[in-house]
Amino acid sequence: MVKKQKDEVTFVAAGDVFLAGKIVRQDGTCKEMITQGPESVFDEVAPIFQNKDVAFCNLESGLSEQGKPQKGRASAFISRPENIDVLKKAGISIVSFANNHSMDFGPEAMLDTLKRLDQHGIGHAGAGANIVEARQPSVIKKNGIALAFLAYTTNNNVPKQTAAGPQTPGLAMLRLSAFFPPPHVNREDFKAMEEDVRKAKKNADFVIVSCHWGISDGGNHTVAVHQQGIGHAAIDAGADIVMGHHQHAYQGVELYKGKIICHGLGNFIFDTITAPFSPGTILFHCTFQKNLITEAWVQPVIQGNHAHPRPLLPEEETSRKMLSHLQELSQELGARLTIKAGKAIIPLNKAKK
């Protein structure tokens, strides 16, 4: 186990997590997901999460027996409520719940899931009983350092009724349209996110913004125009790290004004046996001190049978290929990652903030 300093916080982030449950199709047919070893799906990666002060993932479905599939959803996702114990045992401390499947079974399942997360001491951001709650940061304090998490989803494959309102439950939304000028984001939503970041920065040492964005068609390594627009705006407003997911594939790392944008974390636990998605995924690691991020790197992981992720060893050919590909994708975004000992190291300006 790595010895930790008293004045630092170690952090790890994973992408989309859809635990054991079911997908209900529009025609009423139902498919069970992760039918083998659902309670042990985190086992090979749990030590990584448990050895960190803070561990994040995007929770891609509700954990509830309430609600029913919403109209207009071609595929409605829901996971079993007992999976809250799986998250807790794995060491997950904070989740984003702003994504295109968190409202698949309506507000009842969404609110029930938030209640369960609260009861088990797992933080959440991006959803709530109204727009104020959905835009509220989740703050975690460790070792004298405060991390504020904000989460948003774009409206790609998201029904309009999932956006939170003044008195209605839902998600923190960033609406996209090709008819908006680049970066194609609704101006009012943009400004609301920027204001959220500025407010969060007043009460935290670091602000981490999570966004369910990009194009998910079959798994996509290509960064969309709106991703860079949102990421840059969040950092301009005061965010220190921006993390993306939804594309069913890892994407490159960008450095903007010395701050990290991890565009795509990929599918971390997502039953891909019959889907056209790559089993390769990544974990983002970093270490916070009071005034700076001292180190940051990316670790390659592979999903095995039935969506159980496994860390790749440095000597494995799949690891070398993934890291080389990530290095290439990041260089296209202007970031020069260094490959060393089975991980991609992100260059940092370690000057104090």
N, C-alpha and C positions, 0 to 999 in steps of 0.2 A: 504494500500500500504506500502511495506517495505521501510524504510528510507535508502537511499544509502549514503555511504561515498564518499567524493570528490576524494579520491585517490584510488578508486577501480572500477572494471568493472564487472558487473554481466552478465552471459552468459548462454544460454540454447540452446540445439541441439536436433533436431528431425531427424528421418530417412527419408525413401522414401516418396515423395509427388507426386502423380499423380492426378492432378486436372481435373475438368470436361472436357471431350473431347471424343476421340474415339480411338478404337483399330481396325486397318484394318488387316484382315487375309490375308494369302498368296493366298487364293482362291478368294479374292476380296470382301468377306463379311465384314460387318462393324458393330461394337457394340458400342453404346453410353455408356459412363461411368459417374457416379454420375449425374443422371438425376433429382434427387430431391434436392432442396436447394443448387445448386452448388455455389451460391454466399455467402452462410452462413456456408460453410463447416468448417471454422476455429472458428466459433463463441464461442464455449464452451471452447476453449483453448487459444483464442486470448489474454485474460487478462494476461496469463502467459508470452507470448512473449512480449507484450507491456510493461510489468513491468521490462523487462531486458534491459540492455544497448546494447547487441548484441544477435541476434537470428538467428540460422542456420537451414537449412534443405537441403536434397538432392532433387533437382528438377528432377523428373524422366522422364520428356518429354519436348519437345519444346512447346513454347507458340506462335504459328504462324499459318498462313493460306498459307504459302509458301511451296514449295517442294512437293515431292511425296514419297510414300513408297519405300524404297530401296529394291533392289533385294536380295533375300535370307533371308528376315526377315519373320519368321512365324507369328509374331504379331508386327505390327508397331504402336507405341504410338504417339499421338499428342494431345495437349490440346489447348483450344481456347485462342486467344491472350488477350481477356479481363480479363483472370485470373490473369494477372499482377496486376490488381487492388485488387484482392483477397489477393495476397501475401503482397502487400503494406499495406492494411488495417489491416491485421493480425499482422503486426509488424516484418515481416521477413526482416533482414538486409543483409544477405549473404547466397548464395546457392552454393553447389557443382553442376557443370554441367558435370562432368565426370562420365558417367554411360552408361549402355548398351542400353538405349533407347533415349538418347539425340540426336543421329544422325539418328533416324529411318526414318525421312523425308528429309534426306540429309543435305548437308552443308548450303543450302539456309535457311531452317527452323532453323538450329542451330545458324547461324550468326544473323538472324532476332531476335531470342530470346535474344541473348546477347545484341543486340542493345536496345531492350525494357527494359531489366534489367538496363542497363546504364541510359536510359532516366528517369527511376523511382528511381534512386539512390540505387538500390539493388546490392550489390557486388556479384561477381561470380568468381569461380576458376575452373581450370581443362579443359577448352576448349578455342579455339581461332582460329584466321585466319591462324595461323601457330604454329609450335611447341614452338617457343619462347613465344608467347602469352599464349598458353595452360599451360606452365610451370611457368608462372609468378604468384607470390603470390598476393592475394588481401589483402591489409592492411587496417585495421580499427583502427582509433585512437579515444579513448574516455578517458576523465579524466586524460590525461597525460600518458596513457598506450597504446602501439601499439600492436595489434594482427595481425599476418600474417597467412593467410589461403592458403594452398596448397591442390589440389585435384587430384586424380588419379583414373583410373579404370583398373581392370584386364581385360583380353580378354575372360573371361567366357561369352558366348552368345553375343559376340561383333564381328561384321564383321571386317576383316582386314583393310578395307578402312576407318574405323573410326579413326584410329590413325593419329594425326597431323603430318605433314612433314615440311621440311624447307620452302616450299612455298605453302602448301596445308592446308586447315582448318581441324580441328579435335580435338581429345582429347589427354590428357596426359595419356599414356598407360604404364602399367606394364604387360608385356607378360608372361604368364605362360605356362609350358609344363611339363608333367610327365617325359619327357626325360632329363630335366635339373636336376642337383643334388638338394637335399633339400636346401632351401625351394621352389624349382621349379620355380624360378623367373629368367627371362632373366637378365644376369649379367650387360649388358649395361644400361638397364632400371633402374636396382637397383642403379647403380652408379649415374645415372642422377638424380634420386629422392634424393639421399643423398646430392648431390651437390646443388640441389634446396633448401633443408632444411638449409644447411650451409650458403648459400647466404641470405636467408630470415632472419636467426637469427642475421645477422649483423645489420639489420635495424628494428628489432622488439624486444619487451620485451618477447613475447611468440610466438611460432610457433605451429599452429594447423594443423594437416594433416588429410585429409578425404580420405577414400579409399572405392571404390565400389568393394568388394571382396567376397570371400567365395563361398559356393555352395548354390544355390537358389532352388533346387529341392523340391518343395512342402512345403517349409518353414523349415529351418534347424537351430537347436540350437547348432550344433557341430562346433567348431572352426577348420578351415582347417590349414594344415601345413604352407601354404604360408602366412596366416594372421599374425601368430606370427613372421615369418621371416621378413615381411615388417614392422610390427609394431616395432620390436626391432631395425631394421636398421634405421628407421626414428628417433627413440629416441636417438640412438647412435650418429646420425648426429646432434642432437640438438633440436628435436621436444619436446614439453612439453605435448601435448595431441594427441592421435591418435584415430580417430572415424571411425567405419566401418558401412556399410549398404549393401543391396542387397539380403540378405539371406531370406527375407520375414519372419523373426522371430528375436526376441531379442536374444542376446548372452551374455555370461559372461563378467565381467570386470576383467582386468588383471593389476597388478602393476609391472612394469619393471623398475628397477633402480629408484624407487620412482615416476615414471611418469605413467600416466593413459592411458590404451588402452581399449576403450569401443568397443568391437569387433562387436556388432550388435545392432543397434538402432531399427531395425524392420520397418514394414510398418506403417507410420504415417497417411497418407491419401491415401488409395489405395482400390478401390472398390473390396471387398472380398466376396460379397454375393454369387457368383457362383464359387469362387476359393477355393482351399483347404488350405488356409492360416489362421493362427491364428489371431483373431482380437486384441490380446494383443500386446501392443507396449510400448516403454519407452521414457522418456525425460531425457537427461543428463544435469545437472546443475552444475555450478561451479562459484567461485568468484576469480577474479584476483586482486592482489595488485602488486605494482611495482616489487617486487622481489620474489613473491611466490604466490601459489594458496592456499587460506586460507580455502576453504571448497569445497566439491564436493559430489553430491548425485544423485541418480536415482529415477525418479518418474514413477509409473505405469499409463498407459492410456489405454483405450479400444476404439476400433472403433465400433460405433453403426451402425444402418441401414444407407446404402448409404454412408459409409466411413467417417461419421462425428465423429471425435475423442472426447472423453470425459475423463477428469481426474477422476481417481477412488478415492473414499473416503477411508480413512484409515480403517474404520470399515467394508468395503465390503469384502466378502469372496474372490472374484476374485482378489482383491488387495493383500490380505494376501498370496494367492496361488502363484501369480506372483512374489512377492518379495521373498518368500521362495525359489522358483525355481531359481530366479536370484542369490540369495545367494549361492545356491548349485552349480550352473554353475561357479560362480566366485571363489568359494573355490577350485574347480578342477583346476583353473588357478593360485592358490596360493594367492588370495585376500580374506580377511575376511571382508565382508560387515556387517554392523550393521543395523538391522531393527528398525526404530523408527519413530513414528508418520506418518506412511504411506509412508515412503521413505527408500531407501537403502543408507546408508551413507558409503562413500568410505574413508578408512583410509589414511591419508596423512602425509608425513614427512614435517613439516612446517619450516624446517631449510631454511634460505635464500639461493638463488642460488649463 
